[in-house]
Amino acid sequence: SDEYMAKALVEVVHEFGWTQVCLLHEDSSYGAGGRDELNKAAAGRGIALLSTQAFPSTATNATHASAAVAAAVQIGEVEVVILAVEPVEFTGMRLRDDQPDQ
């Protein structure tokens, strides 16, 4: 469930000592549910979500995710960026724009 995933992510973030986080998630009910649960879990551990950015779940290359990461890094205090996507939706996503479509 979203609640368990969020608690697990927050435990990893806490274990590494990160307190300033950005969340990138797909623009879907899956991404929104994860975002909401991560907000709740993070608040209980003193972790600040400095930014949450949504990008289309239909993305087929890294352009949308890269733009969201670039926007997150501009915030300045971000220590880690979490990418929350449903794996089935991103099976064909390229990691770099110079890779051929799969």
Secondary structure, DSSP 8 states (H G I E B T S, - for coil): -HHHHHHHHHHHHHHTT--EEEEEEESSHHHHHHHHHHHHHHHTTT-EEEEEEEE-TT--STHHHHHHHHHHHHTS---EEEEE--GGGGTT--SSTTS---
